Amino acid sequence: MASPQIKRSSPAFDPARKTATVKTVKAVRRTQEDRSRITKDKLLAATIEVLLRDGYSGLTMKEVAKATGVSNGALMHHYATKAELVVEATAMVYEEAIVRGQRMAQTAGAVEKPIEGFITDCMSVYFDWPFLAALESVVVARTDPDLMARILPVMERYRVTCDDIWMGVFRKAGIPTKRARVLLNLSLNIVRGMGLNRLWRHDDAHYQIYLKEWIAMANQQLVSLK
């Protein structure tokens, strides 16, 4: 006589319980991701702070960890090298600058006075700490091919993106593309040159005079095109 087969009862499928489990897993994952993002944001902000204060050569992973209040291990979990940390911090700075430029370019005043708008946007970067932070890395990268290979795409993305944003504004203002490109690049190089000069000579009153003269000259060109 054959032995009776034992039927193993499976727990009944409960859709609600499965959904709750999935939500819990997603919530935990989201919480972990949020914590990781917050930690990374703090590390990048501290990197910029130390970079501006001590320069690239004076910046150490240990000092950044100390400024952030995290362990060296936690820092190394997110960024394995100093170059990686500095490049991402620089990228964060310039992404914020792009967003700021986009907001400025979307105002009605930008189309009414495109030269003034573009120069104001440039000054918010080249007359302030974003340019100083990037410059610290670029100077070192001149003799460090690996660092240059990392930092150059960041700088190029910022410049190309901002140029595209403001070329759109210039076109809306009725400025021919060829003339707009010339005015944009001349304005950029004037402001960037002044930003570099400000490293050893803070002469903002004279810079304002020169910029007003340039804006008047540029606007005169625009008048002649109409």
MODELLER restraints for C-alpha pairs under 7 A, 6 or more apart:
rsr = mdl.restraints
at = mdl.atoms
rsr.add(forms.Gaussian(group=physical.xy_distance, feature=features.Distance(at['CA:42:A'], at['CA:68:A']), mean=6.14, stdev=0.5))
rsr.add(forms.Gaussian(group=physical.xy_distance, feature=features.Distance(at['CA:43:A'], at['CA:64:A']), mean=6.74, stdev=0.5))
rsr.add(forms.Gaussian(group=physical.xy_distance, feature=features.Distance(at['CA:43:A'], at['CA:68:A']), mean=5.95, stdev=0.5))
rsr.add(forms.Gaussian(group=physical.xy_distance, feature=features.Distance(at['CA:44:A'], at['CA:89:A']), mean=4.78, stdev=0.5))
rsr.add(forms.Gaussian(group=physical.xy_distance, feature=features.Distance(at['CA:46:A'], at['CA:64:A']), mean=5.84, stdev=0.5))
rsr.add(forms.Gaussian(group=physical.xy_distance, feature=features.Distance(at['CA:46:A'], at['CA:67:A']), mean=6.07, stdev=0.5))
rsr.add(forms.Gaussian(group=physical.xy_distance, feature=features.Distance(at['CA:46:A'], at['CA:68:A']), mean=6.09, stdev=0.5))
rsr.add(forms.Gaussian(group=physical.xy_distance, feature=features.Distance(at['CA:47:A'], at['CA:64:A']), mean=5.77, stdev=0.5))
rsr.add(forms.Gaussian(group=physical.xy_distance, feature=features.Distance(at['CA:47:A'], at['CA:86:A']), mean=6.68, stdev=0.5))
rsr.add(forms.Gaussian(group=physical.xy_distance, feature=features.Distance(at['CA:47:A'], at['CA:89:A']), mean=6.60, stdev=0.5))
rsr.add(forms.Gaussian(group=physical.xy_distance, feature=features.Distance(at['CA:48:A'], at['CA:89:A']), mean=6.54, stdev=0.5))
rsr.add(forms.Gaussian(group=physical.xy_distance, feature=features.Distance(at['CA:48:A'], at['CA:133:A']), mean=6.52, stdev=0.5))
rsr.add(forms.Gaussian(group=physical.xy_distance, feature=features.Distance(at['CA:50:A'], at['CA:59:A']), mean=6.14, stdev=0.5))
rsr.add(forms.Gaussian(group=physical.xy_distance, feature=features.Distance(at['CA:50:A'], at['CA:64:A']), mean=6.89, stdev=0.5))
rsr.add(forms.Gaussian(group=physical.xy_distance, feature=features.Distance(at['CA:51:A'], at['CA:59:A']), mean=5.96, stdev=0.5))
rsr.add(forms.Gaussian(group=physical.xy_distance, feature=features.Distance(at['CA:51:A'], at['CA:133:A']), mean=6.41, stdev=0.5))
rsr.add(forms.Gaussian(group=physical.xy_distance, feature=features.Distance(at['CA:52:A'], at['CA:133:A']), mean=5.96, stdev=0.5))
rsr.add(forms.Gaussian(group=physical.xy_distance, feature=features.Distance(at['CA:55:A'], at['CA:136:A']), mean=6.12, stdev=0.5))
rsr.add(forms.Gaussian(group=physical.xy_distance, feature=features.Distance(at['CA:56:A'], at['CA:136:A']), mean=5.73, stdev=0.5))
rsr.add(forms.Gaussian(group=physical.xy_distance, feature=features.Distance(at['CA:56:A'], at['CA:137:A']), mean=6.32, stdev=0.5))
rsr.add(forms.Gaussian(group=physical.xy_distance, feature=features.Distance(at['CA:61:A'], at['CA:82:A']), mean=6.27, stdev=0.5))
rsr.add(forms.Gaussian(group=physical.xy_distance, feature=features.Distance(at['CA:62:A'], at['CA:72:A']), mean=6.34, stdev=0.5))
rsr.add(forms.Gaussian(group=physical.xy_distance, feature=features.Distance(at['CA:65:A'], at['CA:71:A']), mean=6.04, stdev=0.5))
rsr.add(forms.Gaussian(group=physical.xy_distance, feature=features.Distance(at['CA:65:A'], at['CA:72:A']), mean=5.85, stdev=0.5))
rsr.add(forms.Gaussian(group=physical.xy_distance, feature=features.Distance(at['CA:65:A'], at['CA:75:A']), mean=6.29, stdev=0.5))
rsr.add(forms.Gaussian(group=physical.xy_distance, feature=features.Distance(at['CA:79:A'], at['CA:85:A']), mean=5.69, stdev=0.5))
rsr.add(forms.Gaussian(group=physical.xy_distance, feature=features.Distance(at['CA:83:A'], at['CA:147:A']), mean=6.39, stdev=0.5))
rsr.add(forms.Gaussian(group=physical.xy_distance, feature=features.Distance(at['CA:87:A'], at['CA:150:A']), mean=6.69, stdev=0.5))
rsr.add(forms.Gaussian(group=physical.xy_distance, feature=features.Distance(at['CA:87:A'], at['CA:151:A']), mean=5.77, stdev=0.5))
rsr.add(forms.Gaussian(group=physical.xy_distance, feature=features.Distance(at['CA:90:A'], at['CA:133:A']), mean=6.97, stdev=0.5))
rsr.add(forms.Gaussian(group=physical.xy_distance, feature=features.Distance(at['CA:90:A'], at['CA:134:A']), mean=6.07, stdev=0.5))
rsr.add(forms.Gaussian(group=physical.xy_distance, feature=features.Distance(at['CA:91:A'], at['CA:154:A']), mean=5.72, stdev=0.5))
rsr.add(forms.Gaussian(group=physical.xy_distance, feature=features.Distance(at['CA:93:A'], at['CA:130:A']), mean=6.20, stdev=0.5))
rsr.add(forms.Gaussian(group=physical.xy_distance, feature=features.Distance(at['CA:94:A'], at['CA:158:A']), mean=6.18, stdev=0.5))
rsr.add(forms.Gaussian(group=physical.xy_distance, feature=features.Distance(at['CA:98:A'], at['CA:158:A']), mean=6.69, stdev=0.5))
rsr.add(forms.Gaussian(group=physical.xy_distance, feature=features.Distance(at['CA:98:A'], at['CA:162:A']), mean=6.45, stdev=0.5))
rsr.add(forms.Gaussian(group=physical.xy_distance, feature=features.Distance(at['CA:101:A'], at['CA:121:A']), mean=5.92, stdev=0.5))
rsr.add(forms.Gaussian(group=physical.xy_distance, feature=features.Distance(at['CA:102:A'], at['CA:165:A']), mean=6.75, stdev=0.5))
rsr.add(forms.Gaussian(group=physical.xy_distance, feature=features.Distance(at['CA:104:A'], at['CA:110:A']), mean=6.92, stdev=0.5))
rsr.add(forms.Gaussian(group=physical.xy_distance, feature=features.Distance(at['CA:105:A'], at['CA:166:A']), mean=6.69, stdev=0.5))
rsr.add(forms.Gaussian(group=physical.xy_distance, feature=features.Distance(at['CA:105:A'], at['CA:169:A']), mean=6.62, stdev=0.5))
rsr.add(forms.Gaussian(group=physical.xy_distance, feature=features.Distance(at['CA:110:A'], at['CA:117:A']), mean=5.20, stdev=0.5))
rsr.add(forms.Gaussian(group=physical.xy_distance, feature=features.Distance(at['CA:110:A'], at['CA:169:A']), mean=6.94, stdev=0.5))
rsr.add(forms.Gaussian(group=physical.xy_distance, feature=features.Distance(at['CA:111:A'], at['CA:169:A']), mean=5.78, stdev=0.5))
rsr.add(forms.Gaussian(group=physical.xy_distance, feature=features.Distance(at['CA:111:A'], at['CA:170:A']), mean=6.97, stdev=0.5))
rsr.add(forms.Gaussian(group=physical.xy_distance, feature=features.Distance(at['CA:111:A'], at['CA:172:A']), mean=6.51, stdev=0.5))
rsr.add(forms.Gaussian(group=physical.xy_distance, feature=features.Distance(at['CA:111:A'], at['CA:173:A']), mean=5.25, stdev=0.5))
rsr.add(forms.Gaussian(group=physical.xy_distance, feature=features.Distance(at['CA:112:A'], at['CA:173:A']), mean=6.83, stdev=0.5))
rsr.add(forms.Gaussian(group=physical.xy_distance, feature=features.Distance(at['CA:114:A'], at['CA:169:A']), mean=6.65, stdev=0.5))
rsr.add(forms.Gaussian(group=physical.xy_distance, feature=features.Distance(at['CA:114:A'], at['CA:170:A']), mean=6.07, stdev=0.5))
rsr.add(forms.Gaussian(group=physical.xy_distance, feature=features.Distance(at['CA:115:A'], at['CA:215:A']), mean=6.60, stdev=0.5))
rsr.add(forms.Gaussian(group=physical.xy_distance, feature=features.Distance(at['CA:116:A'], at['CA:215:A']), mean=6.86, stdev=0.5))
rsr.add(forms.Gaussian(group=physical.xy_distance, feature=features.Distance(at['CA:118:A'], at['CA:166:A']), mean=6.76, stdev=0.5))
rsr.add(forms.Gaussian(group=physical.xy_distance, feature=features.Distance(at['CA:119:A'], at['CA:187:A']), mean=6.51, stdev=0.5))
rsr.add(forms.Gaussian(group=physical.xy_distance, feature=features.Distance(at['CA:122:A'], at['CA:188:A']), mean=6.72, stdev=0.5))
rsr.add(forms.Gaussian(group=physical.xy_distance, feature=features.Distance(at['CA:122:A'], at['CA:191:A']), mean=6.67, stdev=0.5))
rsr.add(forms.Gaussian(group=physical.xy_distance, feature=features.Distance(at['CA:123:A'], at['CA:191:A']), mean=6.49, stdev=0.5))
rsr.add(forms.Gaussian(group=physical.xy_distance, feature=features.Distance(at['CA:125:A'], at['CA:131:A']), mean=5.74, stdev=0.5))
rsr.add(forms.Gaussian(group=physical.xy_distance, feature=features.Distance(at['CA:126:A'], at['CA:191:A']), mean=6.93, stdev=0.5))
rsr.add(forms.Gaussian(group=physical.xy_distance, feature=features.Distance(at['CA:126:A'], at['CA:192:A']), mean=5.71, stdev=0.5))
rsr.add(forms.Gaussian(group=physical.xy_distance, feature=features.Distance(at['CA:126:A'], at['CA:195:A']), mean=5.02, stdev=0.5))
rsr.add(forms.Gaussian(group=physical.xy_distance, feature=features.Distance(at['CA:127:A'], at['CA:195:A']), mean=5.03, stdev=0.5))
rsr.add(forms.Gaussian(group=physical.xy_distance, feature=features.Distance(at['CA:141:A'], at['CA:147:A']), mean=5.19, stdev=0.5))
rsr.add(forms.Gaussian(group=physical.xy_distance, feature=features.Distance(at['CA:141:A'], at['CA:148:A']), mean=4.65, stdev=0.5))
rsr.add(forms.Gaussian(group=physical.xy_distance, feature=features.Distance(at['CA:142:A'], at['CA:148:A']), mean=6.75, stdev=0.5))
rsr.add(forms.Gaussian(group=physical.xy_distance, feature=features.Distance(at['CA:167:A'], at['CA:180:A']), mean=6.77, stdev=0.5))
rsr.add(forms.Gaussian(group=physical.xy_distance, feature=features.Distance(at['CA:170:A'], at['CA:180:A']), mean=6.13, stdev=0.5))
rsr.add(forms.Gaussian(group=physical.xy_distance, feature=features.Distance(at['CA:171:A'], at['CA:177:A']), mean=6.69, stdev=0.5))
